[in-house]
Amino acid sequence: MNSATPAARGLAFKNMDVDALSQNWSVNSALTQRSAQALEGIGVLRHWQEGQVVLSRGQSISTALLLMKGRLRVSVTTPEGEEQLLRWMLPGEISGLSSVFAETTYPADLVSAGPSQVLHIERAKLLGLISQDATVAVDLLRILGLRINQLFDTLADQGMHTLEQRVWATLERIAKFNSVQVTDGVQLRVSQSDLAQAAMASRQRVNQQLQNFQDKGLIRLGYRNIVLLRPVKHNV
């Protein structure tokens, strides 16, 4: 299959519409306050430290996890033994729903990125809650739908032919759920090492591509962060 033409690729590599990201992924994918409060009433709060493994890929689980404070790293290990970063889990997000509902193993590694607080919700109590509260049930279905959409986004990114395409698509995907607005764009709280893992490429090659994007005025590189720049408005 032939890769996209330079003209077609050029359409994708342009300054992002920062204002469209004013409501970021963490807000969209978080539970409503009502649902979160209902879950807090049946869950058990546990504290985790930097680097502690909360869940491992293939582990049987009977609890859903609601992140209260901190950040969790979600990744998988390739057959070659390399870690591939999938995303970060942020406060207000819940994980493990598909495994709990279907009684299957957890599909990724979940590691605490710094101190975190996680609410563990037993399957029986969770099922009891959603059988009595349709609002919570619908909210959890919304979260599962978002997870499915994100999975397809990740698969689509991995299928892109060139490193340039994969790196840019990964930047856009991270911007949706792990960014904050700054004066000249949106700042992604991601290191180049993490980005290389997410784009499935070496850090050196990803660094070269990032330098290329920076030279074109698309991004600004910082210490453990990358800013996607707003389009420059020219006076007529």
DRENBAMAR-887531 format. One record per atom (N, C-alpha, C): residue in one letter; x, y, z; atom name; residue number from 1. Coordinates in steps of 0.05 Angstrom, whole numbers, always signed. Example, Ala and Ser with C-alpha at 12.3 -4.5 7.8 and 13.67 -1.06 7.14 Angstrom:
 res     xx     yy     zz atom   n
   A   +264   -114   +156    N   1
   A   +246    -90   +156   CA   1
   A   +264    -66   +156    C   1
   S   +257    -45   +142    N   2
   S   +273    -21   +143   CA   2
   S   +258     +1   +157    C   2
***
This chain:
 res     xx     yy     zz atom   n
   M    +17    -24     +0    N   1
   M     +0     +0     +0   CA   1
   M    +18    +25     +0    C   1
   N    +11    +44    -17    N   2
   N    +27    +68    -19   CA   2
   N    +21    +87     +4    C   2
   S    +41   +101    +14    N   3
   S    +37   +120    +35   CA   3
   S    +23   +145    +24    C   3
   A    +12   +161    +41    N   4
   A     -2   +185    +33   CA   4
   A    +17   +204    +18    C   4
   T     +7   +219     -1    N   5
   T    +23   +237    -16   CA   5
   T    +32   +260     +2    C   5
   P    +55   +274     -5    N   6
   P    +64   +296    +12   CA   6
   P    +42   +317    +16    C   6
   A    +26   +322     -5    N   7
   A     +5   +342     -3   CA   7
   A    -15   +334    +18    C   7
   A    -23   +308    +17    N   8
   A    -43   +298    +36   CA   8
   A    -32   +299    +64    C   8
   R     -7   +291    +68    N   9
   R     +5   +292    +94   CA   9
   R     +7   +320   +105    C   9
   G    +12   +339    +87    N  10
   G    +15   +367    +95   CA  10
   G    -10   +378   +107    C  10
   L    -33   +368    +99    N  11
   L    -58   +378   +110   CA  11
   L    -60   +370   +139    C  11
   A    -48   +348   +148    N  12
   A    -50   +339   +175   CA  12
   A    -31   +354   +194    C  12
   F     -8   +362   +183    N  13
   F    +12   +375   +200   CA  13
   F     +9   +405   +200    C  13
   K    -11   +414   +215    N  14
   K    -15   +443   +217   CA  14
   K    -21   +449   +247    C  14
   N    -18   +474   +254    N  15
   N    -23   +481   +282   CA  15
   N    -51   +473   +291    C  15
   M    -52   +461   +315    N  16
   M    -77   +451   +325   CA  16
   M    -96   +473   +334    C  16
   D   -122   +468   +331    N  17
   D   -142   +486   +341   CA  17
   D   -143   +484   +372    C  17
   V   -128   +501   +385    N  18
   V   -125   +499   +414   CA  18
   V   -152   +502   +428    C  18
   D   -168   +521   +418    N  19
   D   -194   +526   +431   CA  19
   D   -212   +502   +431    C  19
   A   -208   +484   +411    N  20
   A   -225   +460   +410   CA  20
   A   -218   +441   +433    C  20
   L   -195   +445   +446    N  21
   L   -187   +428   +468   CA  21
   L   -193   +440   +495    C  21
   S   -210   +461   +496    N  22
   S   -215   +475   +521   CA  22
   S   -227   +456   +542    C  22
   Q   -242   +436   +532    N  23
   Q   -252   +416   +551   CA  23
   Q   -237   +390   +544    C  23
   N   -216   +385   +560    N  24
   N   -198   +363   +553   CA  24
   N   -209   +336   +560    C  24
   W   -193   +316   +552    N  25
   W   -202   +288   +555   CA  25
   W   -208   +280   +583    C  25
   S   -192   +290   +602    N  26
   S   -196   +282   +630   CA  26
   S   -223   +291   +640    C  26
   V   -233   +314   +630    N  27
   V   -260   +324   +638   CA  27
   V   -281   +306   +625    C  27
   N   -278   +301   +599    N  28
   N   -297   +286   +584   CA  28
   N   -300   +257   +594    C  28
   S   -277   +246   +602    N  29
   S   -277   +217   +610   CA  29
   S   -280   +213   +639    C  29
   A   -283   +234   +655    N  30
   A   -287   +231   +684   CA  30
   A   -317   +225   +689    C  30
   L   -322   +212   +711    N  31
   L   -349   +207   +720   CA  31
   L   -362   +233   +729    C  31
   T   -388   +234   +727    N  32
   T   -403   +257   +738   CA  32
   T   -399   +257   +769    C  32
   Q   -403   +280   +781    N  33
   Q   -399   +282   +810   CA  33
   Q   -419   +263   +824    C  33
   R   -443   +261   +814    N  34
   R   -463   +244   +827   CA  34
   R   -454   +215   +827    C  34
   S   -443   +206   +804    N  35
   S   -434   +178   +802   CA  35
   S   -410   +173   +820    C  35
   A   -391   +192   +819    N  36
   A   -367   +189   +836   CA  36
   A   -374   +187   +865    C  36
   Q   -393   +204   +874    N  37
   Q   -401   +203   +902   CA  37
   Q   -415   +176   +909    C  37
   A   -430   +166   +891    N  38
   A   -444   +140   +896   CA  38
   A   -423   +118   +898    C  38
   L   -402   +119   +881    N  39
   L   -381    +98   +882   CA  39
   L   -364   +101   +908    C  39
   E   -360   +126   +916    N  40
   E   -344   +130   +941   CA  40
   E   -357   +117   +965    C  40
   G   -384   +115   +963    N  41
   G   -399   +103   +985   CA  41
   G   -396    +73   +988    C  41
   I   -386    +60   +966    N  42
   I   -383    +31   +967   CA  42
   I   -354    +21   +963    C  42
   G   -336    +40   +958    N  43
   G   -308    +32   +953   CA  43
   G   -290    +34   +977    C  43
   V   -265    +24   +973    N  44
   V   -244    +25   +994   CA  44
   V   -221    +40   +982    C  44
   L   -212    +61   +996    N  45
   L   -190    +78   +987   CA  45
   L   -163    +66   +994    C  45
   R   -145    +64   +974    N  46
   R   -118    +54   +978   CA  46
   R    -98    +74   +968    C  46
   H    -75    +75   +981    N  47
   H    -54    +94   +973   CA  47
   H    -31    +79   +959    C  47
   W    -21    +91   +937    N  48
   W     +1    +79   +922   CA  48
   W    +23    +99   +919    C  48
   Q    +48    +89   +917    N  49
   Q    +71   +106   +915   CA  49
   Q    +83   +103   +887    C  49
   E   +102   +122   +880    N  50
   E   +115   +122   +854   CA  50
   E   +126    +95   +847    C  50
   G   +118    +85   +823    N  51
   G   +129    +60   +813   CA  51
   G   +115    +35   +822    C  51
   Q    +97    +37   +841    N  52
   Q    +82    +13   +850   CA  52
   Q    +63     +4   +828    C  52
   V    +62    -22   +824    N  53
   V    +44    -34   +804   CA  53
   V    +17    -38   +817    C  53
   V     -3    -23   +806    N  54
   V    -30    -26   +816   CA  54
   V    -44    -50   +805    C  54
   L    -40    -55   +779    N  55
   L    -50    -79   +765   CA  55
   L    -30    -87   +744    C  55
   S    -29   -113   +738    N  56
   S    -11   -123   +717   CA  56
   S    -28   -135   +694    C  56
   R    -18   -133   +670    N  57
   R    -32   -145   +647   CA  57
   R    -35   -174   +652    C  57
   G    -59   -184   +647    N  58
   G    -65   -213   +651   CA  58
   G    -74   -220   +679    C  58
   Q    -75   -200   +697    N  59
   Q    -83   -205   +724   CA  59
   Q   -113   -207   +726    C  59
   S   -123   -227   +741    N  60
   S   -152   -230   +746   CA  60
   S   -160   -209   +767    C  60
   I   -181   -194   +762    N  61
   I   -189   -174   +780   CA  61
   I   -219   -176   +786    C  61
   S   -227   -167   +810    N  62
   S   -255   -167   +817   CA  62
   S   -263   -139   +827    C  62
   T   -246   -119   +821    N  63
   T   -252    -92   +830   CA  63
   T   -248    -72   +807    C  63
   A   -265    -52   +806    N  64
   A   -260    -29   +788   CA  64
   A   -244     -9   +804    C  64
   L   -229     +8   +789    N  65
   L   -212    +27   +802   CA  65
   L   -219    +56   +794    C  65
   L   -225    +72   +814    N  66
   L   -231   +100   +810   CA  66
   L   -208   +117   +821    C  66
   L   -194   +131   +803    N  67
   L   -171   +147   +812   CA  67
   L   -181   +173   +825    C  67
   M   -173   +177   +850    N  68
   M   -181   +200   +866   CA  68
   M   -161   +223   +865    C  68
   K   -135   +215   +867    N  69
   K   -113   +235   +867   CA  69
   K    -89   +222   +853    C  69
   G    -73   +239   +840    N  70
   G    -49   +230   +827   CA  70
   G    -53   +222   +798    C  70
   R    -35   +205   +788    N  71
   R    -36   +197   +760   CA  71
   R    -25   +169   +757    C  71
   L    -38   +153   +740    N  72
   L    -30   +125   +735   CA  72
   L    -21   +122   +706    C  72
   R     +0   +107   +702    N  73
   R    +11   +102   +676   CA  73
   R     -1    +76   +665    C  73
   V    -13    +77   +641    N  74
   V    -25    +53   +629   CA  74
   V     -7    +45   +605    C  74
   S     +3    +21   +606    N  75
   S    +21    +12   +584   CA  75
   S    +19    -18   +580    C  75
   V    +30    -27   +558    N  76
   V    +33    -56   +552   CA  76
   V    +61    -61   +544    C  76
   T    +69    -87   +545    N  77
   T    +96    -95   +537   CA  77
   T    +94   -110   +510    C  77
   T   +109   -102   +491    N  78
   T   +108   -115   +464   CA  78
   T   +122   -142   +466    C  78
   P   +118   -159   +445    N  79
   P   +132   -185   +445   CA  79
   P   +162   -183   +446    C  79
   E   +172   -160   +437    N  80
   E   +201   -155   +438   CA  80
   E   +211   -146   +466    C  80
   G   +192   -143   +485    N  81
   G   +200   -135   +512   CA  81
   G   +201   -105   +516    C  81
   E   +191    -90   +497    N  82
   E   +191    -61   +500   CA  82
   E   +165    -50   +510    C  82
   E   +166    -31   +528    N  83
   E   +141    -19   +539   CA  83
   E   +129     +0   +518    C  83
   Q   +103     -2   +515    N  84
   Q    +89    +18   +498   CA  84
   Q    +69    +32   +515    C  84
   L    +73    +58   +518    N  85
   L    +55    +75   +534   CA  85
   L    +29    +79   +519    C  85
   L     +7    +73   +532    N  86
   L    -20    +77   +520   CA  86
   L    -32   +104   +527    C  86
   R    -31   +110   +553    N  87
   R    -44   +135   +562   CA  87
   R    -37   +138   +592    C  87
   W    -46   +161   +603    N  88
   W    -46   +165   +632   CA  88
   W    -74   +165   +642    C  88
   M    -78   +155   +665    N  89
   M   -104   +156   +678   CA  89
   M   -103   +179   +698    C  89
   L   -123   +197   +696    N  90
   L   -123   +221   +712   CA  90
   L   -146   +221   +732    C  90
   P   -145   +238   +753    N  91
   P   -166   +238   +774   CA  91
   P   -194   +240   +762    C  91
   G   -212   +224   +773    N  92
   G   -240   +224   +764   CA  92
   G   -245   +202   +744    C  92
   E   -224   +189   +734    N  93
   E   -228   +167   +714   CA  93
   E   -230   +140   +729    C  93
   I   -245   +122   +716    N  94
   I   -249    +96   +727   CA  94
   I   -238    +75   +707    C  94
   S   -226    +54   +717    N  95
   S   -214    +34   +700   CA  95
   S   -222     +6   +710    C  95
   G   -219    -14   +692    N  96
   G   -225    -41   +699   CA  96
   G   -254    -49   +695    C  96
   L   -270    -32   +684    N  97
   L   -299    -38   +681   CA  97
   L   -303    -62   +663    C  97
   S   -290    -63   +640    N  98
   S   -294    -85   +621   CA  98
   S   -285   -112   +634    C  98
   S   -263   -111   +648    N  99
   S   -254   -136   +661   CA  99
   S   -272   -145   +683    C  99
   V   -283   -126   +698    N 100
   V   -301   -133   +720   CA 100
   V   -328   -143   +709    C 100
   F   -339   -129   +690    N 101
   F   -365   -137   +679   CA 101
   F   -363   -164   +664    C 101
   A   -342   -168   +649    N 102
   A   -339   -193   +633   CA 102
   A   -324   -215   +647    C 102
   E   -315   -208   +671    N 103
   E   -299   -227   +688   CA 103
   E   -275   -238   +672    C 103
   T   -260   -219   +660    N 104
   T   -236   -226   +645   CA 104
   T   -212   -213   +659    C 104
   T   -188   -219   +649    N 105
   T   -164   -208   +661   CA 105
   T   -160   -179   +652    C 105
   Y   -143   -164   +666    N 106
   Y   -138   -136   +660   CA 106
   Y   -119   -135   +636    C 106
   P   -125   -117   +616    N 107
   P   -110   -117   +591   CA 107
   P    -85   -102   +590    C 107
   A    -76    -89   +611    N 108
   A    -52    -71   +610   CA 108
   A    -39    -71   +638    C 108
   D    -16    -58   +639    N 109
   D     -2    -53   +664   CA 109
   D    -10    -25   +674    C 109
   L    -16    -24   +699    N 110
   L    -25     +2   +712   CA 110
   L     -6     +8   +734    C 110
   V    +10    +29   +731    N 111
   V    +31    +36   +750   CA 111
   V    +28    +64   +760    C 111
   S    +32    +68   +786    N 112
   S    +29    +94   +798   CA 112
   S    +52   +113   +789    C 112
   A    +45   +136   +778    N 113
   A    +65   +156   +770   CA 113
   A    +66   +177   +791    C 113
   G    +80   +172   +813    N 114
   G    +79   +189   +836   CA 114
   G    +59   +180   +856    C 114
   P    +56   +193   +879    N 115
   P    +36   +185   +899   CA 115
   P     +8   +187   +887    C 115
   S     -8   +167   +893    N 116
   S    -36   +167   +882   CA 116
   S    -55   +154   +903    C 116
   Q    -80   +161   +900    N 117
   Q   -101   +149   +916   CA 117
   Q   -122   +137   +898    C 117
   V   -128   +112   +902    N 118
   V   -146    +97   +884   CA 118
   V   -168    +84   +900    C 118
   L   -193    +88   +891    N 119
   L   -216    +76   +904   CA 119
   L   -221    +49   +891    C 119
   H   -220    +27   +906    N 120
   H   -224     +0   +896   CA 120
   H   -253     -8   +902    C 120
   I   -268    -15   +881    N 121
   I   -296    -21   +883   CA 121
   I   -302    -50   +876    C 121
   E   -310    -66   +895    N 122
   E   -315    -94   +890   CA 122
   E   -338    -99   +870    C 122
   R   -335   -120   +854    N 123
   R   -353   -126   +832   CA 123
   R   -382   -128   +843    C 123
   A   -386   -143   +864    N 124
   A   -413   -148   +874   CA 124
   A   -427   -121   +883    C 124
   K   -411   -104   +896    N 125
   K   -422    -78   +904   CA 125
   K   -428    -60   +880    C 125
   L   -410    -61   +860    N 126
   L   -414    -45   +836   CA 126
   L   -439    -54   +821    C 126
   L   -442    -80   +818    N 127
   L   -466    -90   +804   CA 127
   L   -491    -83   +819    C 127
   G   -490    -85   +846    N 128
   G   -513    -78   +862   CA 128
   G   -520    -48   +858    C 128
   L   -500    -31   +857    N 129
   L   -506     -2   +853   CA 129
   L   -519     +3   +826    C 129
   I   -508     -8   +805    N 130
   I   -519     -1   +778   CA 130
   I   -546    -14   +774    C 130
   S   -552    -35   +788    N 131
   S   -579    -47   +786   CA 131
   S   -600    -30   +799    C 131
   Q   -591    -13   +817    N 132
   Q   -610     +4   +832   CA 132
   Q   -610    +33   +821    C 132
   D   -588    +41   +807    N 133
   D   -585    +69   +799   CA 133
   D   -579    +70   +769    C 133
   A   -600    +76   +753    N 134
   A   -597    +77   +724   CA 134
   A   -578    +99   +715    C 134
   T   -577   +121   +730    N 135
   T   -560   +144   +723   CA 135
   T   -531   +136   +724    C 135
   V   -523   +122   +745    N 136
   V   -496   +112   +747   CA 136
   V   -490    +92   +725    C 136
   A   -509    +75   +719    N 137
   A   -505    +55   +698   CA 137
   A   -499    +68   +671    C 137
   V   -515    +88   +664    N 138
   V   -511   +102   +639   CA 138
   V   -485   +117   +638    C 138
   D   -477   +128   +661    N 139
   D   -451   +142   +662   CA 139
   D   -428   +122   +657    C 139
   L   -430    +99   +668    N 140
   L   -409    +79   +664   CA 140
   L   -408    +69   +635    C 140
   L   -432    +67   +623    N 141
   L   -433    +59   +594   CA 141
   L   -419    +81   +577    C 141
   R   -423   +106   +585    N 142
   R   -410   +128   +570   CA 142
   R   -380   +125   +571    C 142
   I   -370   +119   +595    N 143
   I   -341   +115   +599   CA 143
   I   -331    +92   +581    C 143
   L   -345    +70   +581    N 144
   L   -337    +47   +565   CA 144
   L   -336    +55   +535    C 144
   G   -356    +70   +526    N 145
   G   -356    +79   +499   CA 145
   G   -332    +96   +492    C 145
   L   -325   +114   +510    N 146
   L   -301   +131   +505   CA 146
   L   -276   +114   +503    C 146
   R   -274    +93   +520    N 147
   R   -251    +76   +520   CA 147
   R   -248    +61   +493    C 147
   I   -271    +52   +483    N 148
   I   -271    +39   +457   CA 148
   I   -262    +58   +435    C 148
   N   -272    +82   +435    N 149
   N   -263   +102   +415   CA 149
   N   -233   +107   +417    C 149
   Q   -223   +109   +441    N 150
   Q   -195   +114   +445   CA 150
   Q   -178    +91   +435    C 150
   L   -188    +66   +439    N 151
   L   -174    +43   +429   CA 151
   L   -171    +43   +399    C 151
   F   -193    +50   +385    N 152
   F   -191    +52   +356   CA 152
   F   -173    +74   +347    C 152
   D   -172    +97   +362    N 153
   D   -153   +118   +355   CA 153
   D   -125   +108   +357    C 153
   T   -119    +93   +379    N 154
   T    -92    +83   +383   CA 154
   T    -84    +64   +360    C 154
   L   -103    +46   +353    N 155
   L    -97    +27   +332   CA 155
   L    -93    +41   +305    C 155
   A   -108    +62   +300    N 156
   A   -105    +77   +275   CA 156
   A    -78    +91   +275    C 156
   D    -69   +102   +297    N 157
   D    -43   +115   +299   CA 157
   D    -21    +95   +293    C 157
   Q    -23    +71   +304    N 158
   Q     -2    +51   +300   CA 158
   Q     +0    +42   +271    C 158
   G    -22    +44   +256    N 159
   G    -23    +34   +229   CA 159
   G    -12    +55   +209    C 159
   M     -5    +79   +218    N 160
   M     +5    +99   +199   CA 160
   M    +33    +91   +189    C 160
   H    +38    +98   +164    N 161
   H    +61    +87   +151   CA 161
   H    +88   +100   +158    C 161
   T    +87   +126   +163    N 162
   T   +112   +140   +168   CA 162
   T   +114   +148   +197    C 162
   L   +139   +151   +206    N 163
   L   +144   +160   +234   CA 163
   L   +132   +188   +238    C 163
   E   +135   +205   +218    N 164
   E   +124   +232   +219   CA 164
   E    +94   +231   +225    C 164
   Q    +80   +214   +212    N 165
   Q    +51   +212   +216   CA 165
   Q    +45   +201   +244    C 165
   R    +60   +180   +252    N 166
   R    +55   +168   +278   CA 166
   R    +60   +187   +301    C 166
   V    +82   +202   +299    N 167
   V    +89   +221   +321   CA 167
   V    +68   +243   +323    C 167
   W    +60   +254   +300    N 168
   W    +41   +276   +301   CA 168
   W    +14   +266   +311    C 168
   A     +5   +242   +302    N 169
   A    -20   +231   +311   CA 169
   A    -19   +226   +342    C 169
   T     +4   +217   +351    N 170
   T     +7   +211   +380   CA 170
   T     +5   +237   +396    C 170
   L    +18   +258   +386    N 171
   L    +16   +284   +399   CA 171
   L    -13   +294   +401    C 171
   E    -28   +291   +379    N 172
   E    -56   +299   +379   CA 172
   E    -72   +283   +399    C 172
   R    -66   +257   +400    N 173
   R    -82   +239   +418   CA 173
   R    -76   +247   +447    C 173
   I    -50   +251   +454    N 174
   I    -43   +259   +481   CA 174
   I    -55   +285   +488    C 174
   A    -56   +304   +469    N 175
   A    -67   +330   +474   CA 175
   A    -97   +329   +483    C 175
   K   -111   +309   +474    N 176
   K   -139   +307   +481   CA 176
   K   -144   +300   +510    C 176
   F   -125   +285   +522    N 177
   F   -131   +276   +549   CA 177
   F   -110   +283   +570    C 177
   N    -88   +295   +562    N 178
   N    -67   +301   +581   CA 178
   N    -52   +327   +575    C 178
   S    -68   +348   +573    N 179
   S    -56   +374   +566   CA 179
   S    -69   +396   +582    C 179
   V    -55   +419   +583    N 180
   V    -66   +443   +596   CA 180
   V    -61   +466   +577    C 180
   Q    -78   +486   +577    N 181
   Q    -75   +509   +560   CA 181
   Q    -54   +528   +571    C 181
   V    -37   +538   +553    N 182
   V    -18   +559   +560   CA 182
   V    -22   +581   +540    C 182
   T     -7   +603   +543    N 183
   T    -12   +627   +527   CA 183
   T    -11   +622   +497    C 183
   D     +9   +607   +489    N 184
   D    +13   +603   +460   CA 184
   D     +4   +576   +449    C 184
   G    -11   +560   +465    N 185
   G    -20   +535   +455   CA 185
   G    -29   +516   +478    C 185
   V    -25   +490   +474    N 186
   V    -31   +471   +495   CA 186
   V     -5   +456   +502    C 186
   Q     -1   +453   +528    N 187
   Q    +23   +439   +538   CA 187
   Q    +17   +410   +545    C 187
   L    +32   +392   +532    N 188
   L    +29   +364   +538   CA 188
   L    +50   +356   +559    C 188
   R    +40   +344   +580    N 189
   R    +58   +336   +602   CA 189
   R    +68   +308   +596    C 189
   V    +88   +307   +578    N 190
   V    +99   +282   +568   CA 190
   V   +128   +286   +562    C 190
   S   +144   +266   +570    N 191
   S   +173   +267   +563   CA 191
   S   +177   +255   +535    C 191
   Q   +200   +260   +523    N 192
   Q   +205   +249   +497   CA 192
   Q   +208   +219   +498    C 192
   S   +217   +208   +521    N 193
   S   +219   +179   +524   CA 193
   S   +191   +167   +523    C 193
   D   +172   +179   +538    N 194
   D   +144   +169   +538   CA 194
   D   +132   +171   +510    C 194
   L   +138   +193   +496    N 195
   L   +127   +197   +469   CA 195
   L   +138   +176   +450    C 195
   A   +164   +169   +453    N 196
   A   +176   +149   +436   CA 196
   A   +163   +122   +441    C 196
   Q   +157   +116   +466    N 197
   Q   +143    +90   +472   CA 197
   Q   +115    +90   +460    C 197
   A   +101   +112   +462    N 198
   A    +74   +114   +451   CA 198
   A    +74   +112   +421    C 198
   A    +95   +123   +408    N 199
   A    +96   +122   +379   CA 199
   A   +110    +98   +368    C 199
   M   +119    +80   +386    N 200
   M   +133    +55   +379   CA 200
   M   +157    +61   +361    C 200
   A   +175    +78   +371    N 201
   A   +200    +84   +356   CA 201
   A   +221    +91   +377    C 201
   S   +246    +92   +367    N 202
   S   +268    +99   +385   CA 202
   S   +267   +128   +393    C 202
   R   +278   +134   +416    N 203
   R   +278   +162   +426   CA 203
   R   +293   +180   +407    C 203
   Q   +315   +170   +396    N 204
   Q   +331   +186   +378   CA 204
   Q   +316   +194   +353    C 204
   R   +301   +175   +341    N 205
   R   +286   +181   +317   CA 205
   R   +263   +200   +323    C 205
   V   +250   +196   +346    N 206
   V   +227   +213   +354   CA 206
   V   +238   +241   +359    C 206
   N   +261   +243   +372    N 207
   N   +273   +270   +378   CA 207
   N   +278   +285   +352    C 207
   Q   +289   +271   +332    N 208
   Q   +294   +283   +306   CA 208
   Q   +268   +294   +293    C 208
   Q   +247   +278   +296    N 209
   Q   +221   +286   +284   CA 209
   Q   +210   +310   +299    C 209
   L   +213   +310   +326    N 210
   L   +203   +333   +342   CA 210
   L   +218   +358   +335    C 210
   Q   +244   +356   +330    N 211
   Q   +260   +379   +322   CA 211
   Q   +250   +390   +296    C 211
   N   +242   +372   +278    N 212
   N   +231   +380   +252   CA 212
   N   +205   +395   +255    C 212
   F   +188   +385   +273    N 213
   F   +162   +399   +278   CA 213
   F   +167   +426   +291    C 213
   Q   +187   +427   +308    N 214
   Q   +194   +453   +321   CA 214
   Q   +204   +473   +301    C 214
   D   +221   +464   +282    N 215
   D   +232   +481   +261   CA 215
   D   +209   +492   +244    C 215
   K   +187   +477   +241    N 216
   K   +165   +486   +224   CA 216
   K   +145   +504   +240    C 216
   G   +151   +508   +266    N 217
   G   +134   +525   +282   CA 217
   G   +109   +512   +292    C 217
   L   +108   +485   +292    N 218
   L    +85   +470   +301   CA 218
   L    +85   +465   +331    C 218
   I   +109   +462   +342    N 219
   I   +111   +456   +371   CA 219
   I   +134   +471   +383    C 219
   R   +135   +471   +410    N 220
   R   +158   +482   +425   CA 220
   R   +166   +461   +445    C 220
   L   +191   +453   +445    N 221
   L   +201   +432   +463   CA 221
   L   +210   +444   +489    C 221
   G   +203   +431   +512    N 222
   G   +211   +440   +538   CA 222
   G   +220   +416   +554    C 222
   Y   +226   +421   +580    N 223
   Y   +235   +399   +598   CA 223
   Y   +211   +382   +606    C 223
   R   +210   +357   +596    N 224
   R   +188   +339   +602   CA 224
   R   +161   +350   +594    C 224
   N   +160   +367   +574    N 225
   N   +135   +376   +563   CA 225
   N   +139   +385   +535    C 225
   I   +117   +385   +520    N 226
   I   +116   +394   +492   CA 226
   I    +92   +412   +489    C 226
   V    +96   +435   +477    N 227
   V    +74   +454   +472   CA 227
   V    +66   +453   +442    C 227
   L    +40   +446   +437    N 228
   L    +30   +448   +410   CA 228
   L    +21   +477   +406    C 228
   L    +33   +491   +387    N 229
   L    +30   +520   +385   CA 229
   L     +4   +527   +370    C 229
   R     -7   +550   +378    N 230
   R    -30   +561   +363   CA 230
   R    -20   +571   +336    C 230
   P    -39   +572   +316    N 231
   P    -31   +584   +291   CA 231
   P    -24   +613   +294    C 231
   V     -4   +622   +280    N 232
   V     +4   +650   +281   CA 232
   V    -15   +666   +264    C 232
   K    -27   +687   +275    N 233
   K    -45   +704   +260   CA 233
   K    -29   +727   +247    C 233
   H    -31   +728   +221    N 234
   H    -17   +749   +206   CA 234
   H    -36   +772   +200    C 234
   N    -26   +796   +203    N 235
   N    -42   +820   +197   CA 235
   N    -44   +823   +166    C 235
   V    -67   +829   +157    N 236
   V    -71   +833   +128   CA 236
   V    -66   +862   +121    C 236
***
